[in-house]
Amino acid sequence: MWSSNRFPGLWLLPALLPVVLMTLYPIGHALWTSLHEVMILFPGEPFVGLKNYQRVIGSNYFRDALRNSLVFTLLAAPSVVVLGTLIALFLRRRFFGSEVVRSVVLLPWVLPGAISAVLWVWVFHPSFGILNGILRDLGLIDASIAWLTDPQTALLAVAAAHVWTQIPFAVILMMAALSAINTETLEAAAIDCRNPLKRFRYIVFPEIKAMIVVLLVYNALTAFTSYDLVYAMTGGGPGTATTLLSFQIWRESFSMYDFGAGSAVAFIVVIISACLITAITRALPSDLFASD
């Protein structure tokens, strides 16, 4: 006799079935594709084993794309967490127009990636961009800087645009974490400790450290797999200055029509992402998620 008491897992089937169909199956199919030679221009899908992985790793672009992806992640993920925390702390204060400021802060989150890219392309425009104009007015530069066409600054410029798009989500989660702190504790801390840095370090930070880790891991994965903003702003250029592994997945699959190689790059990204998560969590104190 089938019953929920004997088979409690049956209650999970309605939730697990969509996960299996929409997540596990595509992942399994992509793994299968990475082990075969799948090219639209040539018939047949012969099994090639790890040949696609060897060809991808041995290619000229892979080292540049991997380095750019790691640098992009190291620039973007910590910046989003730090700026999101600072903005959340500021927005918790009551001041005239605070509700309007909160709404404006959330604006980058609702904009599509293509629109955000267009905005930042104009910000970094060498002739008409607002950034060069401000720097010239301040006397910091004499000539315009070609932010997006100079290999030395292109990746930094794209990383800045990415951080801008991700800050609102970090602000929302940090404000939720801050709102969970006991107000009486904060009031007592404000009386006992006048130094705001010490108050944050010893009172606020222990309460929100778990959320900081979650945001750090999430933004590391988001930055490492970023594609749309980079593609719309620079197309991977100049040269290979902003070519990321995620961009290379698209190039192999939809430009070269080599879906086997594209799937191989995708699984390399998955493996490196898992290593990043492991490295971040192991580098943090072991009692981070322990309840007091």
C-alpha positions, 0 to 999 in steps of 0.5 A: 500500500503506497502512503506518504508515511511509508514513502515521504519522498513522494511529496517531493516529486512535484518539486524535484521533477521540474528540477530534473527536467530543466536542470539535470537533463540539460547538464547531462546533455551538455556533458554528453556533448562535450565528449562528442564531436558535435559540429553543425557543418559536419554530420555525425556525432562521434565519441572523442572522449577528452579530445575537446577538453584537450583542444580547448585547454591547448588553444591560444585563447584559453590562457588569456580568457582564464586569466581575464575571468579570474582577474574580473572576478577578483575585481568585481566580487569583493567590490560588490560586497564592500560597496553593497554593505556600505550603502546598506549601512547608509540607507538604514539611516533616516534622512530627508528623501531616504525613500527616494534614494532607496528607489534610485539605488535599486534602478540598476537592478531592473535594467536589462544588461544591454541597456546598462552596457549602452549607458556605460559605453557612453560613460566611458566614451573618449570624446563625450563620456562623462568620466573623462569630462569630470577628470578633465574638470578636476585637472587629473588628466590632460587628454581623454582616455580611451577606456574601452579601446585601451587593453590596459583599462578595458577590463577595469572599465567593464568590471566597474560597469558589472559592479554597478549592476550587481550592487542593488541586490547586495544592498537588499540582502544586506539591509535584510541582514541588518534589519534582523539585528536587535535594535536594543543591541545597536542602541546599547552599542552606540552608547558604550562605543562611540567609534563607528568602526569598532562598533561595526567590527565587534557588534554589527559584523558578527551578525551579518558575516554569514550574509557577507559570505553568501554574497561573496560566493554569489558574486564570485560566480556571477562575475566568473560567468558574466557574459551579456555586459561584456559582450555588449560593451566590448565584444571581448576586445580590444584583442583579447583584453576582455575575453572571458571564458563565458564569452568563449563558450558563445564563440565556440558554440555559435560562431564556430558552430563547434558545440562539443568544444563549447560544452567543454569550455562550459564544464571547465567553467563549472569545475573552476566555479566549484573550486572558487566556492570551495576556496572561499568557504575554506579560507573563512573561519570555521565558526562562521555559520555557528550560532551564538 
